[in-house]
Amino acid sequence: MQQLTSTTIRGIRIFSSLRQKGMYKRPKRDCLENCEYVYHGDGLRRVPPYHYEYITFAKLRWYGKTLLEVFSTEFRDREPGYYEKAIRGGQVSVNHKVGNVDTIINNGYIVSHHAHRHEPPVSDQPVVIVHEDEKFVVVDKPAGIPVHPTGRYNHNTVLHILMKENKCPFLYPCNRLDRLTSGLMFFSKTSKAAEEMRVYMISKALNKEYVARVVGEFPADKEITCDARLLTVAPTLGLNRVHPDGKEAVTVFRRIAFDGNTSLVHCKPLTGRTHQLRVHLQYLGHPIANDPIYANRRVWGSSLGKNGDGDNASVITRLSEIGKTETASPLLQYEWYTNETQAEAKARRDKRIGELLTGEHCEVCGSPLYTDPSPEELGIWLHALRYESDEWSYKTDYPVWALKVRERDPAASPLP
């Protein structure tokens, strides 16, 4: 089969050989005609389940694996038994032909899966447009909403919300923010504008500023630069770590305030690696206090990964087990920002696990129905505050959690 070629424009991958054959089409507004957002006044935006065909392209790490092995290890939101039943039932195709559990995946293969799609609820906070012109849309992204379709999320993404509720045309994401992170996001309206913004985003002249609320008392009265290199060690788990073979990554940190338990820290990334701020803060011994991955004692132990503590194999095993038994997001570490005792935290955790594992199943597809995410699971204390170049500057308001820390510190520094 012909090998696929691709071009990446700020997070949107356009497969040229498929476009020429009419097999790939850029998403249009009509892909949202059947999209319905439901609000119940409980802080969540919901999408009713709907039938959907997933189409994906074989990743390098899939080569040589069976179809069942790929689905069971890559798509962990459902049990392996579901995927075996779906494959045997003809719901999964490889290169447009019905696959079987023993089909071997190779280079250039196209895999599709007809499924009854259940999207997780996300925050019902609006995606506020900070600026819009003929080229770009700049928004203040709420925490807990993915930028573009990924994994279990499709309509419950910033991109589709802008297209559906704000009547925006198809947009190209220009910068990356994790689902759990809030703050400034840039979208371009054309591929030419996307390339223009790409140049800005990799420019050393572009100033990027974030604020984070971290564990413990961050050093005061001086800037701290972390230049530890970063490597993705477990792509399916979204795990990144400091590693000498990783990519260059540089961040400058400065403390703004300390409330007795957590610190408000100003962050200036000079590079743009995945999870850069989250991993650098963990490496310094001050992970973001409610980070479900990098501040999780059950994964990292008492050191919380300071100075790169913890071997990759053990960390990956523990993180993987949490993902299988609890939710797509590991448990938050409540002890950093509440007065709960360990016993109370354990009781809360056990109650949450029980609710997840004893829920009902969908009458259409048999999938387990998960409980709604708690408010604590919808975001972390990391916010993209300001982006500016020589030609423009955009800034959001400070999040409430940041203002609360500063209010509790009489010696706090002025807000940037």
C-alpha beads as a LAMMPS data file, in Angstrom:
LAMMPS data file: protein, C-alpha beads

416 atoms
415 bonds

1 atom types
1 bond types

-500.0 500.0 xlo xhi
-500.0 500.0 ylo yhi
-500.0 500.0 zlo zhi

Masses

1 110.0

Atoms # bond

1 1 1 0.000 0.000 0.000
2 1 1 1.188 3.536 -0.714
3 1 1 2.892 5.135 2.265
4 1 1 1.061 8.142 3.640
5 1 1 2.696 11.539 3.586
6 1 1 1.797 14.334 5.901
7 1 1 2.375 17.967 6.634
8 1 1 1.831 19.387 10.100
9 1 1 0.505 22.938 10.415
10 1 1 0.333 23.845 14.090
11 1 1 -1.257 20.672 15.311
12 1 1 -3.440 19.951 12.258
13 1 1 -2.048 17.086 10.193
14 1 1 -3.069 17.089 6.555
15 1 1 -2.466 13.793 4.773
16 1 1 -1.679 14.844 1.224
17 1 1 -2.060 11.454 -0.461
18 1 1 -5.483 11.017 1.119
19 1 1 -6.606 14.505 0.144
20 1 1 -5.758 13.784 -3.474
21 1 1 -7.937 10.658 -3.390
22 1 1 -10.812 12.345 -1.598
23 1 1 -10.362 10.089 1.435
24 1 1 -9.543 12.887 3.858
25 1 1 -11.554 16.058 4.277
26 1 1 -10.806 18.958 6.544
27 1 1 -13.573 19.294 9.169
28 1 1 -16.319 21.698 8.136
29 1 1 -19.196 23.229 10.046
30 1 1 -21.542 20.530 8.706
31 1 1 -19.676 17.952 10.806
32 1 1 -21.403 19.670 13.752
33 1 1 -24.955 19.571 12.394
34 1 1 -25.875 16.757 14.771
35 1 1 -23.823 18.154 17.624
36 1 1 -25.883 19.116 20.658
37 1 1 -24.529 20.618 23.856
38 1 1 -26.591 19.955 26.966
39 1 1 -26.399 22.057 30.136
40 1 1 -27.961 21.089 33.462
41 1 1 -26.620 23.947 35.559
42 1 1 -24.125 21.688 37.357
43 1 1 -20.964 23.182 35.865
44 1 1 -20.675 20.663 33.022
45 1 1 -21.142 20.736 29.253
46 1 1 -22.438 17.399 27.927
47 1 1 -22.798 15.802 24.508
48 1 1 -25.400 12.996 24.160
49 1 1 -23.911 9.701 22.851
50 1 1 -23.853 9.363 19.067
51 1 1 -22.661 6.951 16.379
52 1 1 -19.277 7.788 14.947
53 1 1 -16.552 6.322 12.750
54 1 1 -13.041 6.740 14.098
55 1 1 -10.405 6.803 11.380
56 1 1 -6.746 6.760 12.308
57 1 1 -3.415 6.048 10.715
58 1 1 -1.014 3.411 11.986
59 1 1 1.594 4.819 14.340
60 1 1 5.154 3.552 14.303
61 1 1 4.752 1.838 17.667
62 1 1 1.811 -0.193 16.267
63 1 1 3.830 -1.869 13.517
64 1 1 3.984 -5.637 13.878
65 1 1 1.239 -5.799 16.523
66 1 1 -2.140 -7.474 16.139
67 1 1 -5.283 -5.408 15.757
68 1 1 -6.577 -6.560 19.154
69 1 1 -3.264 -5.774 20.845
70 1 1 -3.258 -2.251 19.422
71 1 1 -6.810 -1.496 20.541
72 1 1 -6.326 -3.042 23.982
73 1 1 -3.143 -1.089 24.749
74 1 1 -3.685 2.195 22.920
75 1 1 -7.344 2.907 23.707
76 1 1 -7.668 2.250 27.414
77 1 1 -11.060 3.836 27.986
78 1 1 -12.722 0.458 27.324
79 1 1 -11.923 -3.081 28.403
80 1 1 -10.096 -5.456 25.995
81 1 1 -13.232 -7.613 25.927
82 1 1 -15.173 -4.772 24.304
83 1 1 -12.593 -4.437 21.530
84 1 1 -12.475 -8.179 20.885
85 1 1 -16.263 -8.217 20.544
86 1 1 -16.197 -5.143 18.267
87 1 1 -13.522 -6.636 16.007
88 1 1 -15.255 -10.009 15.757
89 1 1 -18.533 -8.198 15.102
90 1 1 -17.150 -6.424 12.039
91 1 1 -17.050 -2.944 13.570
92 1 1 -13.306 -2.518 12.905
93 1 1 -11.778 -2.240 9.439
94 1 1 -8.193 -2.172 8.204
95 1 1 -7.588 -0.537 4.834
96 1 1 -11.362 -0.499 4.261
97 1 1 -11.743 -4.263 4.799
98 1 1 -13.200 -5.934 7.888
99 1 1 -10.346 -6.856 10.204
100 1 1 -9.907 -9.724 12.615
101 1 1 -8.212 -9.979 15.996
102 1 1 -5.023 -11.410 14.442
103 1 1 -4.619 -8.822 11.667
104 1 1 -1.050 -7.456 11.808
105 1 1 -0.722 -3.675 11.560
106 1 1 1.993 -2.357 9.262
107 1 1 3.258 0.883 7.788
108 1 1 0.652 2.941 5.945
109 1 1 -2.387 1.070 7.275
110 1 1 -5.655 2.911 7.864
111 1 1 -7.738 1.662 10.778
112 1 1 -11.395 2.570 11.320
113 1 1 -13.789 1.747 14.137
114 1 1 -17.567 2.222 14.040
115 1 1 -18.616 2.984 17.602
116 1 1 -21.299 4.465 19.799
117 1 1 -19.341 7.434 21.097
118 1 1 -19.601 8.567 24.713
119 1 1 -17.751 11.835 25.269
120 1 1 -16.780 12.796 28.818
121 1 1 -18.415 15.965 30.150
122 1 1 -16.243 19.080 30.279
123 1 1 -16.486 22.430 32.015
124 1 1 -19.450 24.572 30.983
125 1 1 -17.375 27.748 31.258
126 1 1 -17.570 29.753 28.022
127 1 1 -14.648 29.990 25.626
128 1 1 -14.160 33.758 25.792
129 1 1 -12.855 35.450 22.640
130 1 1 -10.127 37.902 23.675
131 1 1 -9.416 39.167 20.156
132 1 1 -10.533 38.412 16.597
133 1 1 -9.468 39.803 13.237
134 1 1 -9.324 38.590 9.648
135 1 1 -6.444 36.217 10.425
136 1 1 -6.661 35.098 14.028
137 1 1 -8.934 34.287 16.938
138 1 1 -7.432 34.604 20.435
139 1 1 -9.386 32.978 23.266
140 1 1 -9.233 32.404 27.003
141 1 1 -9.513 28.612 27.227
142 1 1 -11.244 27.202 30.326
143 1 1 -9.490 24.406 32.186
144 1 1 -10.750 20.898 31.517
145 1 1 -11.488 21.235 27.785
146 1 1 -9.167 19.731 25.132
147 1 1 -8.094 22.041 22.326
148 1 1 -8.965 19.738 19.404
149 1 1 -10.505 16.273 18.928
150 1 1 -8.407 13.661 20.683
151 1 1 -9.073 10.357 22.401
152 1 1 -12.626 10.261 23.782
153 1 1 -13.185 13.962 23.052
154 1 1 -14.612 15.257 19.773
155 1 1 -17.368 17.871 20.075
156 1 1 -16.393 18.699 23.662
157 1 1 -13.282 20.529 22.453
158 1 1 -12.385 24.186 22.145
159 1 1 -12.207 23.896 18.357
160 1 1 -15.722 22.468 17.951
161 1 1 -17.218 24.742 20.618
162 1 1 -15.912 27.773 18.741
163 1 1 -17.297 26.422 15.480
164 1 1 -20.691 25.494 16.956
165 1 1 -21.456 28.173 19.538
166 1 1 -19.365 31.091 18.275
167 1 1 -20.018 30.353 14.581
168 1 1 -16.306 30.482 13.793
169 1 1 -15.010 28.932 10.560
170 1 1 -12.646 25.992 10.714
171 1 1 -9.599 27.072 12.717
172 1 1 -5.995 25.958 13.001
173 1 1 -4.690 25.736 16.597
174 1 1 -1.453 27.723 16.819
175 1 1 -0.245 26.912 20.330
176 1 1 -0.732 23.926 22.586
177 1 1 -2.351 23.858 25.996
178 1 1 -3.010 20.651 27.909
179 1 1 -6.656 19.776 28.519
180 1 1 -6.256 20.597 32.213
181 1 1 -4.548 23.960 31.603
182 1 1 -6.393 27.256 31.170
183 1 1 -5.461 30.502 29.452
184 1 1 -4.538 32.071 26.138
185 1 1 -5.006 30.057 22.968
186 1 1 -4.347 31.241 19.418
187 1 1 -6.222 29.985 16.360
188 1 1 -5.640 31.022 12.754
189 1 1 -8.282 31.171 10.038
190 1 1 -6.016 30.155 7.140
191 1 1 -2.962 27.955 6.632
192 1 1 -0.950 31.032 5.635
193 1 1 -1.825 32.758 8.894
194 1 1 -0.975 29.543 10.739
195 1 1 2.523 29.588 9.276
196 1 1 2.870 33.251 10.215
197 1 1 1.960 32.477 13.812
198 1 1 4.214 29.415 13.808
199 1 1 7.177 31.694 13.177
200 1 1 6.142 33.848 16.140
201 1 1 5.671 30.848 18.391
202 1 1 9.202 29.513 17.857
203 1 1 10.765 32.967 18.006
204 1 1 12.950 33.807 20.989
205 1 1 11.441 37.302 20.769
206 1 1 8.001 36.015 21.754
207 1 1 7.307 36.502 25.451
208 1 1 5.143 33.793 27.062
209 1 1 4.049 34.049 30.690
210 1 1 2.176 31.569 32.879
211 1 1 1.218 31.365 36.527
212 1 1 1.167 28.149 38.553
213 1 1 0.257 27.187 42.108
214 1 1 2.822 24.695 43.371
215 1 1 3.590 22.450 46.331
216 1 1 5.508 23.993 49.225
217 1 1 7.541 27.167 49.645
218 1 1 9.198 28.053 46.358
219 1 1 12.471 30.008 46.818
220 1 1 11.876 33.754 47.035
221 1 1 13.688 36.915 45.922
222 1 1 15.404 35.430 42.877
223 1 1 14.729 33.934 39.482
224 1 1 15.388 30.228 39.049
225 1 1 16.202 28.860 35.607
226 1 1 15.622 25.180 34.849
227 1 1 17.271 23.880 31.671
228 1 1 16.725 20.141 32.169
229 1 1 16.102 18.329 28.878
230 1 1 12.722 16.598 28.423
231 1 1 11.779 13.250 26.910
232 1 1 8.410 11.564 26.352
233 1 1 8.840 8.178 28.048
234 1 1 5.276 6.810 27.775
235 1 1 3.231 8.346 24.924
236 1 1 0.002 6.473 25.706
237 1 1 0.086 7.718 29.309
238 1 1 1.153 11.249 28.415
239 1 1 4.218 10.919 30.649
240 1 1 7.263 13.142 30.155
241 1 1 10.424 13.223 32.235
242 1 1 13.786 14.908 32.554
243 1 1 16.305 12.873 30.557
244 1 1 19.763 13.645 29.098
245 1 1 18.635 12.313 25.715
246 1 1 15.583 14.577 25.690
247 1 1 14.942 17.811 23.834
248 1 1 16.229 21.189 24.958
249 1 1 13.859 22.885 27.413
250 1 1 14.382 26.101 29.373
251 1 1 12.039 27.814 31.852
252 1 1 12.548 30.808 34.156
253 1 1 10.573 30.810 37.430
254 1 1 9.928 33.510 40.053
255 1 1 7.815 33.301 43.196
256 1 1 4.965 35.780 43.588
257 1 1 3.394 34.638 46.870
258 1 1 3.294 31.869 49.509
259 1 1 0.175 31.020 51.537
260 1 1 1.765 28.652 54.051
261 1 1 1.160 25.512 51.979
262 1 1 1.448 26.426 48.319
263 1 1 3.290 29.047 46.271
264 1 1 2.116 31.154 43.351
265 1 1 4.889 31.092 40.752
266 1 1 5.416 33.173 37.610
267 1 1 6.701 30.972 34.753
268 1 1 8.428 32.028 31.512
269 1 1 9.032 29.113 29.125
270 1 1 11.773 29.898 26.603
271 1 1 11.008 26.693 24.697
272 1 1 7.732 24.884 24.064
273 1 1 7.991 21.217 25.024
274 1 1 5.057 19.014 26.032
275 1 1 4.371 19.311 29.794
276 1 1 7.458 21.536 30.075
277 1 1 6.262 23.637 33.011
278 1 1 4.706 20.681 34.815
279 1 1 7.846 18.540 34.563
280 1 1 10.325 21.333 35.324
281 1 1 8.385 22.315 38.447
282 1 1 8.298 18.675 39.555
283 1 1 12.044 18.365 38.939
284 1 1 12.651 21.389 41.182
285 1 1 10.645 19.743 43.960
286 1 1 7.576 21.965 43.587
287 1 1 5.054 20.251 41.281
288 1 1 1.758 21.945 40.521
289 1 1 -0.173 21.177 43.683
290 1 1 -3.219 19.540 42.099
291 1 1 -1.454 17.926 39.124
292 1 1 -2.951 14.407 38.814
293 1 1 0.217 13.017 37.218
294 1 1 3.256 14.891 38.490
295 1 1 2.079 15.556 42.079
296 1 1 0.675 12.084 42.684
297 1 1 2.313 10.432 45.719
298 1 1 0.978 7.022 44.730
299 1 1 2.993 7.270 41.516
300 1 1 6.147 9.078 42.685
301 1 1 6.381 8.388 46.407
302 1 1 7.287 10.971 49.035
303 1 1 9.854 12.737 46.826
304 1 1 7.207 13.524 44.182
305 1 1 9.860 13.025 41.510
306 1 1 12.225 15.765 42.710
307 1 1 15.532 15.759 40.806
308 1 1 14.141 13.047 38.531
309 1 1 13.699 10.526 41.349
310 1 1 11.950 7.269 40.383
311 1 1 12.842 4.801 37.634
312 1 1 10.752 4.917 34.495
313 1 1 9.547 1.314 34.635
314 1 1 8.121 1.630 38.160
315 1 1 6.530 5.007 37.486
316 1 1 4.921 3.789 34.258
317 1 1 3.583 0.659 35.966
318 1 1 1.985 2.599 38.826
319 1 1 0.547 5.256 36.545
320 1 1 -0.839 2.616 34.195
321 1 1 -2.519 0.730 37.038
322 1 1 -4.181 3.898 38.296
323 1 1 -5.500 4.580 34.809
324 1 1 -7.004 1.091 34.568
325 1 1 -8.781 1.104 37.921
326 1 1 -9.932 4.666 38.439
327 1 1 -10.360 7.158 35.608
328 1 1 -8.567 8.515 32.603
329 1 1 -7.104 11.082 35.002
330 1 1 -5.323 9.779 38.121
331 1 1 -6.526 10.946 41.502
332 1 1 -5.741 14.417 42.675
333 1 1 -3.576 14.935 45.717
334 1 1 -6.061 16.651 48.004
335 1 1 -3.632 16.892 50.938
336 1 1 -1.801 19.772 49.293
337 1 1 -4.711 22.169 49.434
338 1 1 -7.245 20.932 51.966
339 1 1 -7.217 19.893 55.605
340 1 1 -8.276 16.318 54.878
341 1 1 -6.477 13.630 56.840
342 1 1 -5.019 10.655 55.005
343 1 1 -7.927 8.513 56.226
344 1 1 -10.472 11.010 54.914
345 1 1 -8.674 11.236 51.593
346 1 1 -8.625 7.439 51.309
347 1 1 -12.353 7.237 52.077
348 1 1 -13.073 9.820 49.403
349 1 1 -10.878 7.921 46.948
350 1 1 -12.517 4.564 47.691
351 1 1 -15.992 6.068 47.295
352 1 1 -14.995 7.531 43.936
353 1 1 -13.567 4.212 42.703
354 1 1 -16.708 2.362 43.768
355 1 1 -18.915 4.760 41.862
356 1 1 -16.829 4.270 38.740
357 1 1 -16.715 0.497 38.818
358 1 1 -20.336 -0.244 39.749
359 1 1 -22.117 2.068 37.288
360 1 1 -24.678 1.126 34.675
361 1 1 -23.954 0.167 31.084
362 1 1 -25.132 1.772 27.844
363 1 1 -28.191 -0.005 26.435
364 1 1 -26.938 0.587 22.883
365 1 1 -23.302 -0.527 23.021
366 1 1 -22.816 -2.017 26.477
367 1 1 -20.093 0.436 27.469
368 1 1 -19.752 1.231 31.193
369 1 1 -21.255 4.595 32.100
370 1 1 -18.796 6.650 34.114
371 1 1 -19.729 9.086 36.824
372 1 1 -19.292 12.775 36.078
373 1 1 -15.891 14.313 36.812
374 1 1 -15.634 16.234 40.052
375 1 1 -14.717 19.948 39.910
376 1 1 -11.198 19.040 41.078
377 1 1 -10.706 16.788 38.054
378 1 1 -11.507 19.501 35.518
379 1 1 -8.277 21.438 35.734
380 1 1 -4.912 22.082 37.296
381 1 1 -3.446 25.267 38.710
382 1 1 -1.600 26.298 35.561
383 1 1 -2.719 29.256 33.446
384 1 1 -1.358 30.851 30.263
385 1 1 -1.473 34.495 31.297
386 1 1 0.216 36.617 28.623
387 1 1 1.667 36.296 25.109
388 1 1 3.352 39.257 23.433
389 1 1 5.623 40.113 20.539
390 1 1 6.950 43.399 19.194
391 1 1 3.682 43.836 17.284
392 1 1 0.957 42.698 19.701
393 1 1 0.209 41.719 23.289
394 1 1 -2.672 39.698 24.749
395 1 1 -3.416 38.976 28.396
396 1 1 -6.187 37.288 30.392
397 1 1 -7.496 37.949 33.885
398 1 1 -5.848 36.075 36.729
399 1 1 -7.658 32.876 37.746
400 1 1 -9.364 32.875 41.135
401 1 1 -6.974 30.282 42.578
402 1 1 -4.027 32.579 41.848
403 1 1 -5.610 35.610 43.498
404 1 1 -6.432 33.586 46.614
405 1 1 -2.783 32.671 47.201
406 1 1 -1.652 36.266 46.845
407 1 1 -4.375 37.537 49.193
408 1 1 -3.021 35.267 51.943
409 1 1 0.557 36.576 51.699
410 1 1 1.192 40.095 53.075
411 1 1 4.688 40.007 51.554
412 1 1 3.540 38.988 48.087
413 1 1 5.241 40.475 45.048
414 1 1 3.220 42.633 42.652
415 1 1 1.327 40.664 40.031
416 1 1 3.133 40.701 36.655

Bonds

1 1 1 2
2 1 2 3
3 1 3 4
4 1 4 5
5 1 5 6
6 1 6 7
7 1 7 8
8 1 8 9
9 1 9 10
10 1 10 11
11 1 11 12
12 1 12 13
13 1 13 14
14 1 14 15
15 1 15 16
16 1 16 17
17 1 17 18
18 1 18 19
19 1 19 20
20 1 20 21
21 1 21 22
22 1 22 23
23 1 23 24
24 1 24 25
25 1 25 26
26 1 26 27
27 1 27 28
28 1 28 29
29 1 29 30
30 1 30 31
31 1 31 32
32 1 32 33
33 1 33 34
34 1 34 35
35 1 35 36
36 1 36 37
37 1 37 38
38 1 38 39
39 1 39 40
40 1 40 41
41 1 41 42
42 1 42 43
43 1 43 44
44 1 44 45
45 1 45 46
46 1 46 47
47 1 47 48
48 1 48 49
49 1 49 50
50 1 50 51
51 1 51 52
52 1 52 53
53 1 53 54
54 1 54 55
55 1 55 56
56 1 56 57
57 1 57 58
58 1 58 59
59 1 59 60
60 1 60 61
61 1 61 62
62 1 62 63
63 1 63 64
64 1 64 65
65 1 65 66
66 1 66 67
67 1 67 68
68 1 68 69
69 1 69 70
70 1 70 71
71 1 71 72
72 1 72 73
73 1 73 74
74 1 74 75
75 1 75 76
76 1 76 77
77 1 77 78
78 1 78 79
79 1 79 80
80 1 80 81
81 1 81 82
82 1 82 83
83 1 83 84
84 1 84 85
85 1 85 86
86 1 86 87
87 1 87 88
88 1 88 89
89 1 89 90
90 1 90 91
91 1 91 92
92 1 92 93
93 1 93 94
94 1 94 95
95 1 95 96
96 1 96 97
97 1 97 98
98 1 98 99
99 1 99 100
100 1 100 101
101 1 101 102
102 1 102 103
103 1 103 104
104 1 104 105
105 1 105 106
106 1 106 107
107 1 107 108
108 1 108 109
109 1 109 110
110 1 110 111
111 1 111 112
112 1 112 113
113 1 113 114
114 1 114 115
115 1 115 116
116 1 116 117
117 1 117 118
118 1 118 119
119 1 119 120
120 1 120 121
121 1 121 122
122 1 122 123
123 1 123 124
124 1 124 125
125 1 125 126
126 1 126 127
127 1 127 128
128 1 128 129
129 1 129 130
130 1 130 131
131 1 131 132
132 1 132 133
133 1 133 134
134 1 134 135
135 1 135 136
136 1 136 137
137 1 137 138
138 1 138 139
139 1 139 140
140 1 140 141
141 1 141 142
142 1 142 143
143 1 143 144
144 1 144 145
145 1 145 146
146 1 146 147
147 1 147 148
148 1 148 149
149 1 149 150
150 1 150 151
151 1 151 152
152 1 152 153
153 1 153 154
154 1 154 155
155 1 155 156
156 1 156 157
157 1 157 158
158 1 158 159
159 1 159 160
160 1 160 161
161 1 161 162
162 1 162 163
163 1 163 164
164 1 164 165
165 1 165 166
166 1 166 167
167 1 167 168
168 1 168 169
169 1 169 170
170 1 170 171
171 1 171 172
172 1 172 173
173 1 173 174
174 1 174 175
175 1 175 176
176 1 176 177
177 1 177 178
178 1 178 179
179 1 179 180
180 1 180 181
181 1 181 182
182 1 182 183
183 1 183 184
184 1 184 185
185 1 185 186
186 1 186 187
187 1 187 188
188 1 188 189
189 1 189 190
190 1 190 191
191 1 191 192
192 1 192 193
193 1 193 194
194 1 194 195
195 1 195 196
196 1 196 197
197 1 197 198
198 1 198 199
199 1 199 200
200 1 200 201
201 1 201 202
202 1 202 203
203 1 203 204
204 1 204 205
205 1 205 206
206 1 206 207
207 1 207 208
208 1 208 209
209 1 209 210
210 1 210 211
211 1 211 212
212 1 212 213
213 1 213 214
214 1 214 215
215 1 215 216
216 1 216 217
217 1 217 218
218 1 218 219
219 1 219 220
220 1 220 221
221 1 221 222
222 1 222 223
223 1 223 224
224 1 224 225
225 1 225 226
226 1 226 227
227 1 227 228
228 1 228 229
229 1 229 230
230 1 230 231
231 1 231 232
232 1 232 233
233 1 233 234
234 1 234 235
235 1 235 236
236 1 236 237
237 1 237 238
238 1 238 239
239 1 239 240
240 1 240 241
241 1 241 242
242 1 242 243
243 1 243 244
244 1 244 245
245 1 245 246
246 1 246 247
247 1 247 248
248 1 248 249
249 1 249 250
250 1 250 251
251 1 251 252
252 1 252 253
253 1 253 254
254 1 254 255
255 1 255 256
256 1 256 257
257 1 257 258
258 1 258 259
259 1 259 260
260 1 260 261
261 1 261 262
262 1 262 263
263 1 263 264
264 1 264 265
265 1 265 266
266 1 266 267
267 1 267 268
268 1 268 269
269 1 269 270
270 1 270 271
271 1 271 272
272 1 272 273
273 1 273 274
274 1 274 275
275 1 275 276
276 1 276 277
277 1 277 278
278 1 278 279
279 1 279 280
280 1 280 281
281 1 281 282
282 1 282 283
283 1 283 284
284 1 284 285
285 1 285 286
286 1 286 287
287 1 287 288
288 1 288 289
289 1 289 290
290 1 290 291
291 1 291 292
292 1 292 293
293 1 293 294
294 1 294 295
295 1 295 296
296 1 296 297
297 1 297 298
298 1 298 299
299 1 299 300
300 1 300 301
301 1 301 302
302 1 302 303
303 1 303 304
304 1 304 305
305 1 305 306
306 1 306 307
307 1 307 308
308 1 308 309
309 1 309 310
310 1 310 311
311 1 311 312
312 1 312 313
313 1 313 314
314 1 314 315
315 1 315 316
316 1 316 317
317 1 317 318
318 1 318 319
319 1 319 320
320 1 320 321
321 1 321 322
322 1 322 323
323 1 323 324
324 1 324 325
325 1 325 326
326 1 326 327
327 1 327 328
328 1 328 329
329 1 329 330
330 1 330 331
331 1 331 332
332 1 332 333
333 1 333 334
334 1 334 335
335 1 335 336
336 1 336 337
337 1 337 338
338 1 338 339
339 1 339 340
340 1 340 341
341 1 341 342
342 1 342 343
343 1 343 344
344 1 344 345
345 1 345 346
346 1 346 347
347 1 347 348
348 1 348 349
349 1 349 350
350 1 350 351
351 1 351 352
352 1 352 353
353 1 353 354
354 1 354 355
355 1 355 356
356 1 356 357
357 1 357 358
358 1 358 359
359 1 359 360
360 1 360 361
361 1 361 362
362 1 362 363
363 1 363 364
364 1 364 365
365 1 365 366
366 1 366 367
367 1 367 368
368 1 368 369
369 1 369 370
370 1 370 371
371 1 371 372
372 1 372 373
373 1 373 374
374 1 374 375
375 1 375 376
376 1 376 377
377 1 377 378
378 1 378 379
379 1 379 380
380 1 380 381
381 1 381 382
382 1 382 383
383 1 383 384
384 1 384 385
385 1 385 386
386 1 386 387
387 1 387 388
388 1 388 389
389 1 389 390
390 1 390 391
391 1 391 392
392 1 392 393
393 1 393 394
394 1 394 395
395 1 395 396
396 1 396 397
397 1 397 398
398 1 398 399
399 1 399 400
400 1 400 401
401 1 401 402
402 1 402 403
403 1 403 404
404 1 404 405
405 1 405 406
406 1 406 407
407 1 407 408
408 1 408 409
409 1 409 410
410 1 410 411
411 1 411 412
412 1 412 413
413 1 413 414
414 1 414 415
415 1 415 416
